[in-house]
Amino acid sequence: MITSQDSRKKTDTKISNILISQPKPENEKSPYYQLKDRHKINIDFRPFIHVEGISAKDFRKSKIYIDEHSAVIFTSLNAVVNFFRICTEMRINMPQETKYFCMTEAIALYLQKYIEYRKRKVFFGNGKLENLTDLLKKHKELRFLFPCSDIHKKDIPAFLESNKFNFSEAVIYKTVCSDLSDMNLDKYDMVVFFSPSGIRSLFQNFPDFEQNNTRIAAFGSATAKAVIDAGLRLDIKAPVQQAPSMTMALEKFLQASKR
């Protein structure tokens, strides 16, 4: 979605180089590579943020005792990795009867790296909050641990609190700005962002950044708001009804720029 008259006028300017502020896809069939070939453009990938684990020493300051919980809620692979890292560092062995509730099947299957996978103790949803909360409601008698980042959505804790679950919210990793000092940002005609933290990283690395003719794309309403709050022009927003993915939004923009 092109968000202003000003940005619509700029679609006449050729897009040759796009920077995606995420890691390079491992799958060669990624829609980004198809986009690159179809429009004969250059697409580079560089994560503007990365995850760092909280040390066991710092975690102890939270006064949260992991082994006192009978169930764990995972909403990301990062949460899984850092949860079991913390357990290893603190020499905690989760009891065999511990139950695990995962946002998606992919997260649930990933647990096989750390535990003996048994269906009666691993539950997973379809990626939607409502589906996961339905699973949680069936096990309200458990004491839940929600491992998370310092920056995370509040929907899970809000649900647990409003429904009077016994739970702890445990920050076990944090999102930090990556060092981009070796990168020439001026070579890119467009930069694509996926989180407000990415915008924060932009100005931390390039405090004198001026947008000028650089197009800015944002995925998610929170990211779009961060772009506007930073005084930048938002040229592309996703998801929208006509473009539910960022690659589809980029496709529409690139097609419009050829007219």
N, C-alpha and C positions, 0 to 999 in steps of 0.2 A: 504494500500500500504506500503510495507516494503521499506524503502528509501535508504538503503546502504548495501553493502556486509557485513559489520561488523554486522549490525542488523540482517541480514538473518542468520548468524552463531548462533546468540543467540536464535533462535527459538527452539533449542534443550533443552533449560533450561525450566523447568516446571513453569507454571504460576499458582499460588495458590491464591494470594490475589491481587485484583484490587481496586484502589481508584478512584472513579468518582468525580471530583471536582464540583459537582452540588448538589442541594437538592435531597433528596430521593423522587422517584416518588410516587405519591399518588395512582396511578392506579396499582393494583396488576398484571395486564396483561402487564405491561411494558416489552419491549424486553430485558431489562437488567436482569429481574428476570428469563426469559426464558433461557437466556444465562448462568446464574448462575446454573440453574438446569441441563441444557444440558451438561455442562462441569464439573460439581461438583466442583465449585470454590467458593471462597468468594468474594463478591462485596460490598464494603462500599461506602457510599455517604457522602460527606462533602463539602459544598460550600466554595470555597477559597475567594470569593468576595461577597459583599452584597450591597444593595442600601440604601442610607440615603437621606432623603428629605432635600432640601435647606429651611432654615427658612424664614418666611415672612420678617423678618428684613433684611436678606441678599439679598433676592430677590428684595426688594425695591431699592437696590443699582444699579440694572441693568437699572433702569429708563424705564422699560417696563410696560405699563399699559394694563392689561389683558382685561378690559372691553371696550377698544377702538377697539378691533378686532371683526370682524363679523363671523369668521370661525376659527376652530381649527383642526390641523392635529395630529392624534394619530398613532404611529407606534408600541406601546407596551402597555401592561396592566400597567406597572410601570408608564408610562406617564399619563395614565388616573387617577390612584390613586393619584399621587402627584399633578396633575393639580387641581383636586377638593379639595385636602387638602389645597393647597395654597389659593384657592378661599375662603374656609371656614375661614382660618386664617386671611385673609385680608377683610373678610366680603363682598365679591364680589358675586353678583348673576348674572349669565350669562343671557342675554336677551333670551326670548323664541324663537326668530327668528335666534339665533346663529346656524350656520351649522357646522357639525362635519364630518370630512373625516378620515376614518380608514383604516389601511393597510389590515385588515382581517375582516371577518364577526364576528369572536369570540370577537374581540375588540369592534366592534360595539354593539354587544349584551350586552357586559359588561357595556356599558354606561347606561343601564337601572337601574343600582344601583344609578345613580346620576341625570338623567334627564328623562323627559317624552319622551319615545321613539316614534318618528314619522318618517316614511320613507322619508318624504319630507325635513327633516333636518339632517338625518344621512345617509351617503354614505360610502360604503365599497368596497375594492378591493379583489383580490384573493391571496394576499400575495406577489405579484410581483410589483416591482417599476413601471414598464411601465403601469400596470393596474391602479395604484393609480394616476399617473401623468395624465393619460387620463381623469380621473374624475375631477382633479383639473383644467385642461384646460377649462372645460365647465363652470367654475365659477371664471374666472380670475378677475372679478370686485370686489371680496371680499377682505377684509384685513385679512390675515392669521396669526395665531399664531402657531408656531411649538414648543411645549413643549418637552424637551429632557434632556438627561443626560450630564454630563460634558465630557463623552467619548461616542461618537456616530458617525455613518456613516455620511458623508457629502453629500450623494447623494440627499436627499430631499432639503436641503438649496441650493445646487448647481443648481438643476433644477429650483427652485423658482427664484433664482438670474438671471440665464441665460435667463429666460423667462419673466423677468421684472415684477414679481408679487410684490405686496405690502405685505410684511411679516416681522415678528419679530421672531428671534430664541431665545427661552427662556430656559435657564438651570434651571430646577426646582428640580433635584435630582442628586446625584453623586454616582459613583461606588467606593467603598473603600475596602481595604483588610480586610478579616476576621481574628480574633485571632485564630490561630491554635496551640497555645503553649502547649495544652494538648494532642496533637496527636503524636503518634509514627510513623513517616513516614517510618522508616526502615523496618517495617513489610510488606510493599507492594512491590510486584514484578513489578507493573505497575501503573502509574498515568496518568489519562486522563484529558486533558485540553480543554477548549472551548473558551477561549479568551486570548488576550495578558495580560489582567489584572490578570488572574490566574497565569501566569508565574511571574508577578511582586510580587504577594502575596506569591508565593513559596519562593522567595529569601528574602522577608521581614520577613517572619516567620522563615525561615531556611537559614540564610546567609551563613552557611558553607556547604550547600547541595552539595554532590558529587554524580553524577549519577551512576557510576559504572555499575552494572548489572540491575539497574532499567530501565524498558522500559517506554518510553514517547510516548503517543498518543496525537494527536492534531486535533481538528476539525476546519476547515476553514484555508484559506491561510494566514490570518493575524496572527493567533495563531501559525501556523507552522513556520512562519518567526520569531516570538518572541522566539520560542524554539531554533532555530538555532542561532539567534542573542545573546542568553544568553549562548552560548557555549555548549548547550546540544545536545545529539544525538536524532534525530527524528526517532522513530521506526515504528510508524503507523500514516498515514495521511488520513483524510477523509474530505469532500466527494471526492471520485474518481469514475470513470465510473463503476467499478466492485463493489464498495461499497459506495452507496450514503448516508448512515447513519453511525454513529459511531459504533452502535451495529453490523452492517454488517461487518465493517472493523475489529472489535474485533473478530468476528466469524472466518473470514478468517485467522487471525493471530493465533488464538488458534488451528484451524485445522492444520495449517502448523507446529505448535510446536509439534504435535503428531506424525509427520512422522519420 
